[in-house]
Amino acid sequence: MAGIVNKNEIYTGQVIDFTHEGHGVVKFDRYPIFVPNAIKDETIEFKVIKVKKQFAIGKLITIKEASENRVEAPCEYYNVCGGCQLQHLGYSAQLEMKKEQVVNLFKRKSNFEDTIIHNTIGMENPWQYRNKSQIPVGRNREGEIELGFYRQRSHDIVNIDHCMIQDEKHDQIMIKLKALLEQINISVYNEQKHKGELRHIILRSGYYTGETMIIFVTNSKQLSHKNKIIEYITAEFDNVVSIKHNINLEKSNVIMGNTSHTLYGEETITDKLSEYQFKISDTSFYQINPVQTEKLYRKALEYAQLDGEETVIDAYCGIGTIGSYMSQQAKHVYGVEVVEQAIENAKENAEINHIDNATWEAGKAEEVILKWQKEGIKPEVVMVDPPRKGCDQTFIETLIELSPKRIVYISCNPATQVRDVEILKRSGYQLKEITPVDMFPHTTHVETVALIEKTNN
Ligand SMILES: C[S@@+](CC[C@H](N)C(=O)[O-])C[C@H]1O[C@@H](n2cnc3c(N)ncnc32)[C@H](O)[C@@H]1O
């Protein structure tokens, strides 16, 4: 197909679709050209900047006919920061696009013709939703401190003072910490040389409690100027209940290391979801959009169709949030999670929430589920919410042997979800419904919750 377009030449075309990265797709014959920032149904002029055998990449030059869904991106950093990809697309069109991606995966690329795919559940106010900000620290050419987010597909820091999708409190903390770090002349980490001290600052806040945890991640065993930092933060911010130091000596992209110390205050912050309170440690997973999390969990609970008699497994349970929701309507909940601190949180959370029909176990889901099978635990409902890579294959095999009547599968990566559900389909399960829930407005991330039921044959 090469030869259809030439590098550096300018073309006019009609955008007919979106990629999963939110880029517009123009096709000449059947050859696709992906154009960032172009919107479906627009007529655009673009310059071809890369030509490959299967596809080309274009750069948007002019919009000849704009889509009615095009909006002015409100964030001043939008064109340089890689945090958001869809601010130029109206919010209702974003929700449609996310549903379309799920339809594409499950109906066009796979054979789930009978599955009902619902509209994406969106947010009323899709801004300032992130309760966690992972902020890389660097210095610019002039040697000034930079705090911000990475440019798309790079590790160059875009120095920012506010972010429209993060908790508003985090903006203030970023601005003040930048001034403090400049004043104490902190050593910052240089990724290429693997030298220097401060790598990241992580801010985590409880949406309903307003409590904040600040984590300093360093490439050193000590955090320099520790006392000054604590003194400054405690004087400036009433809501900061915990300051932590995390040590990450590895030359890798993983943000946090395995060792953390509490420098000030509590071990955890607390947040609330519905009537439940949850304690959250620095290394424990907690959904980043609490408003949407409640909607996601309510949908999962609806799909679970519990009547109080069921044994439920909550696999990949984090700090026990979904399991806690399920516990009120189940006989017993068994939760498994690989991060030990998260399981400690889950146990404490069960106590705080007066949940006495749940068992929490630290370990790999694929190993612990096998152990539970040997112990004779027979779940009627299994809840799974794995990381982006999806479920482990041994886990799925054991799940099939356990033969629950219902599986509720939450996924932050529908591409691996479809792979896993296909295995279940071949083993006597039917994918009944999927609901996308917009956990990450203005980004291309898609979250889904699926109801999978055992068929009678
Ligand atoms: C998407 S999170 C979901 C957590 C939880 N269900 C929630 O809603 O907060 C996935 C979780 O799986 C955990 N995890 C990753 N691999 C695992 C494994 N092999 N076995 C058990 N848990 C694992 C992660 O630590 C993380 O807490």
PDBQT file of the ligand as one rigid body, heavy atoms in Angstrom, charges set to zero:
ROOT
HETATM    1  C1  LIG A 501      -7.297  -2.173  38.820  1.00  0.00    +0.000 C 
HETATM    2  S1  LIG A 501      -6.758  -2.482  40.466  1.00  0.00    +0.000 S 
HETATM    3  C2  LIG A 501      -8.292  -2.857  41.232  1.00  0.00    +0.000 C 
HETATM    4  C3  LIG A 501      -8.331  -2.767  42.729  1.00  0.00    +0.000 C 
HETATM    5  C4  LIG A 501      -9.693  -2.761  43.373  1.00  0.00    +0.000 C 
HETATM    6  N1  LIG A 501     -10.557  -3.744  42.824  1.00  0.00    +0.000 N 
HETATM    7  C5  LIG A 501     -10.322  -1.385  43.327  1.00  0.00    +0.000 C 
HETATM    8  O1  LIG A 501     -11.344  -1.188  42.662  1.00  0.00    +0.000 OA
HETATM    9  O2  LIG A 501      -9.780  -0.482  43.993  1.00  0.00    +0.000 OA
HETATM   10  C6  LIG A 501      -5.934  -3.995  40.280  1.00  0.00    +0.000 C 
HETATM   11  C7  LIG A 501      -5.330  -4.518  41.550  1.00  0.00    +0.000 C 
HETATM   12  O3  LIG A 501      -4.762  -5.800  41.256  1.00  0.00    +0.000 OA
HETATM   13  C8  LIG A 501      -3.570  -5.949  42.023  1.00  0.00    +0.000 C 
HETATM   14  N2  LIG A 501      -2.813  -7.049  41.378  1.00  0.00    +0.000 N 
HETATM   15  C9  LIG A 501      -1.993  -6.982  40.315  1.00  0.00    +0.000 A 
HETATM   16  N3  LIG A 501      -1.570  -8.218  39.977  1.00  0.00    +0.000 NA
HETATM   17  C10 LIG A 501      -2.143  -9.078  40.848  1.00  0.00    +0.000 A 
HETATM   18  C11 LIG A 501      -2.106 -10.494  41.017  1.00  0.00    +0.000 A 
HETATM   19  N4  LIG A 501      -1.394 -11.275  40.206  1.00  0.00    +0.000 N 
HETATM   20  N5  LIG A 501      -2.837 -11.041  42.001  1.00  0.00    +0.000 NA
HETATM   21  C12 LIG A 501      -3.567 -10.258  42.842  1.00  0.00    +0.000 A 
HETATM   22  N6  LIG A 501      -3.633  -8.921  42.731  1.00  0.00    +0.000 NA
HETATM   23  C13 LIG A 501      -2.934  -8.330  41.749  1.00  0.00    +0.000 A 
HETATM   24  C14 LIG A 501      -2.963  -4.581  42.020  1.00  0.00    +0.000 C 
HETATM   25  O4  LIG A 501      -2.065  -4.429  43.091  1.00  0.00    +0.000 OA
HETATM   26  C15 LIG A 501      -4.218  -3.703  42.155  1.00  0.00    +0.000 C 
HETATM   27  O5  LIG A 501      -4.511  -3.448  43.506  1.00  0.00    +0.000 OA
ENDROOT
TORSDOF 0
